[in-house]
Amino acid sequence: MALLERIKEIHRKSRRTYGSPRVHAALRQEGRPCSKKRVAGLMRRNGLVGRCPRRFKRTTIPDPMAIAVDLLKRIFGPGTIEINAAWCGDITYIRTWEGWLYLATVIDVASRRVVGWAMADHMRSELVCDALRMAIGARQPARGLIFHSDRGCQYTSAESPTSSRLTA
């Protein structure tokens, strides 16, 4: 019972992230003799489970030939820019039971509202273009709009959001 209480304490102090290997290591560091199987069995019977690290998926693959000019000069504060004068975009990924789902968003820098978005099971440039088309259709921006993004290949491709076909 004393060992179980100490296991629960170590697990709680780790914010319920430690599994049996780390709990066992902590017990051994304290000088408490016990086996790995004993710790794993006690944790399993008492519903103590550690958290697994998140899976990482790299989404931004920069184009080495892309030359980016920072037209916004990193000024994103409230009241520093007019509505529909600057938009920014990015792609995020969502893990689902059926695989990865990619979400491209276009956000108005001034209002910080999502003005366009698109989802797909791929990260091709058409995903970004669909999000930007939705934003243009909804907001009807004037000429001179600045679109800010990372240097990912979706944004620097020939069909990129700066393409004349999108603004026509």
TORZA-225438 format. One record per residue (C-alpha): z, y, x; residue number from 1; residue in three letters. Coordinates in steps of 0.2 Angstrom, whole numbers, m for minus. Layout:
# TORZA-225438
w | v | u | nr | rest
Z | Y | X | NUM | ALA
...
# end
This chain:
# TORZA-225438
w | v | u | nr | rest
0 | 0 | 0 | 1 | MET
4 | 12 | 14 | 2 | ALA
m13 | 9 | 22 | 3 | LEU
m22 | 12 | 5 | 4 | LEU
m13 | 28 | 3 | 5 | GLU
m18 | 34 | 21 | 6 | ARG
m36 | 29 | 17 | 7 | ILE
m36 | 39 | 1 | 8 | LYS
m28 | 54 | 11 | 9 | GLU
m42 | 53 | 24 | 10 | ILE
m55 | 52 | 11 | 11 | HIS
m48 | 66 | 1 | 12 | ARG
m47 | 77 | 17 | 13 | LYS
m65 | 74 | 21 | 14 | SER
m70 | 81 | 4 | 15 | ARG
m74 | 63 | m1 | 16 | ARG
m88 | 62 | 12 | 17 | THR
m81 | 49 | 23 | 18 | TYR
m86 | 31 | 21 | 19 | GLY
m77 | 16 | 27 | 20 | SER
m84 | 18 | 46 | 21 | PRO
m77 | 35 | 47 | 22 | ARG
m61 | 32 | 38 | 23 | VAL
m59 | 16 | 50 | 24 | HIS
m62 | 27 | 65 | 25 | ALA
m49 | 40 | 59 | 26 | ALA
m36 | 26 | 56 | 27 | LEU
m40 | 19 | 74 | 28 | ARG
m38 | 37 | 81 | 29 | GLN
m21 | 38 | 73 | 30 | GLU
m16 | 21 | 81 | 31 | GLY
m16 | 11 | 65 | 32 | ARG
m22 | m7 | 68 | 33 | PRO
m34 | m13 | 54 | 34 | CYS
m51 | m21 | 53 | 35 | SER
m67 | m13 | 47 | 36 | LYS
m68 | m26 | 33 | 37 | LYS
m51 | m22 | 27 | 38 | ARG
m54 | m3 | 26 | 39 | VAL
m71 | m7 | 17 | 40 | ALA
m63 | m19 | 5 | 41 | GLY
m49 | m7 | 0 | 42 | LEU
m61 | 7 | m2 | 43 | MET
m73 | m3 | m13 | 44 | ARG
m59 | m10 | m24 | 45 | ARG
m52 | 8 | m27 | 46 | ASN
m69 | 16 | m30 | 47 | GLY
m69 | 27 | m14 | 48 | LEU
m87 | 30 | m9 | 49 | VAL
m93 | 42 | 5 | 50 | GLY
m108 | 53 | 3 | 51 | ARG
m125 | 50 | 11 | 52 | CYS
m133 | 64 | 21 | 53 | PRO
m148 | 72 | 12 | 54 | ARG
m165 | 67 | 16 | 55 | ARG
m175 | 80 | 25 | 56 | PHE
m194 | 83 | 21 | 57 | LYS
m203 | 96 | 31 | 58 | ARG
m214 | 107 | 20 | 59 | THR
m220 | 121 | 31 | 60 | THR
m233 | 117 | 43 | 61 | ILE
m238 | 133 | 52 | 62 | PRO
m256 | 137 | 56 | 63 | ASP
m256 | 141 | 74 | 64 | PRO
m271 | 152 | 72 | 65 | MET
m264 | 162 | 58 | 66 | ALA
m261 | 180 | 62 | 67 | ILE
m248 | 188 | 51 | 68 | ALA
m244 | 206 | 49 | 69 | VAL
m227 | 210 | 41 | 70 | ASP
m233 | 224 | 29 | 71 | LEU
m216 | 224 | 20 | 72 | LEU
m206 | 227 | 37 | 73 | LYS
m193 | 216 | 30 | 74 | ARG
m187 | 229 | 17 | 75 | ILE
m182 | 218 | 2 | 76 | PHE
m167 | 228 | m4 | 77 | GLY
m165 | 234 | m22 | 78 | PRO
m174 | 250 | m26 | 79 | GLY
m184 | 250 | m10 | 80 | THR
m201 | 245 | m18 | 81 | ILE
m209 | 247 | m35 | 82 | GLU
m212 | 233 | m48 | 83 | ILE
m228 | 224 | m45 | 84 | ASN
m230 | 232 | m28 | 85 | ALA
m225 | 217 | m18 | 86 | ALA
m223 | 198 | m22 | 87 | TRP
m217 | 184 | m12 | 88 | CYS
m221 | 166 | m13 | 89 | GLY
m214 | 149 | m7 | 90 | ASP
m215 | 131 | m10 | 91 | ILE
m200 | 120 | m13 | 92 | THR
m199 | 101 | m16 | 93 | TYR
m189 | 91 | m28 | 94 | ILE
m186 | 73 | m26 | 95 | ARG
m189 | 63 | m43 | 96 | THR
m189 | 45 | m47 | 97 | TRP
m208 | 45 | m46 | 98 | GLU
m209 | 53 | m29 | 99 | GLY
m209 | 71 | m23 | 100 | TRP
m213 | 85 | m35 | 101 | LEU
m219 | 102 | m27 | 102 | TYR
m215 | 119 | m35 | 103 | LEU
m224 | 134 | m29 | 104 | ALA
m216 | 151 | m35 | 105 | THR
m222 | 169 | m35 | 106 | VAL
m207 | 181 | m36 | 107 | ILE
m208 | 200 | m39 | 108 | ASP
m199 | 208 | m24 | 109 | VAL
m193 | 223 | m34 | 110 | ALA
m187 | 214 | m50 | 111 | SER
m183 | 197 | m42 | 112 | ARG
m191 | 188 | m56 | 113 | ARG
m202 | 173 | m56 | 114 | VAL
m219 | 180 | m61 | 115 | VAL
m229 | 164 | m58 | 116 | GLY
m226 | 146 | m54 | 117 | TRP
m235 | 129 | m53 | 118 | ALA
m230 | 111 | m50 | 119 | MET
m239 | 96 | m43 | 120 | ALA
m237 | 80 | m34 | 121 | ASP
m246 | 87 | m19 | 122 | HIS
m245 | 102 | m7 | 123 | MET
m263 | 108 | m6 | 124 | ARG
m268 | 126 | m7 | 125 | SER
m273 | 125 | m25 | 126 | GLU
m254 | 123 | m30 | 127 | LEU
m251 | 140 | m22 | 128 | VAL
m267 | 147 | m30 | 129 | CYS
m262 | 141 | m47 | 130 | ASP
m245 | 150 | m46 | 131 | ALA
m253 | 166 | m40 | 132 | LEU
m266 | 165 | m54 | 133 | ARG
m252 | 163 | m67 | 134 | MET
m243 | 178 | m60 | 135 | ALA
m259 | 189 | m60 | 136 | ILE
m263 | 184 | m78 | 137 | GLY
m245 | 188 | m83 | 138 | ALA
m242 | 204 | m74 | 139 | ARG
m260 | 212 | m71 | 140 | GLN
m255 | 221 | m55 | 141 | PRO
m264 | 236 | m49 | 142 | ALA
m274 | 235 | m33 | 143 | ARG
m264 | 236 | m17 | 144 | GLY
m252 | 222 | m21 | 145 | LEU
m244 | 215 | m6 | 146 | ILE
m241 | 196 | m6 | 147 | PHE
m228 | 190 | 7 | 148 | HIS
m226 | 172 | 12 | 149 | SER
m223 | 160 | 27 | 150 | ASP
m237 | 155 | 38 | 151 | ARG
m239 | 138 | 30 | 152 | GLY
m256 | 130 | 29 | 153 | CYS
m257 | 132 | 10 | 154 | GLN
m255 | 151 | 12 | 155 | TYR
m267 | 153 | 27 | 156 | THR
m281 | 142 | 20 | 157 | SER
m298 | 148 | 15 | 158 | ALA
m293 | 147 | m3 | 159 | GLU
m277 | 157 | 0 | 160 | SER
m269 | 169 | m12 | 161 | PRO
m278 | 183 | m2 | 162 | THR
m295 | 176 | m7 | 163 | SER
m306 | 188 | m16 | 164 | SER
m309 | 174 | m29 | 165 | ARG
m291 | 176 | m35 | 166 | LEU
m291 | 194 | m38 | 167 | THR
m308 | 195 | m47 | 168 | ALA
# end
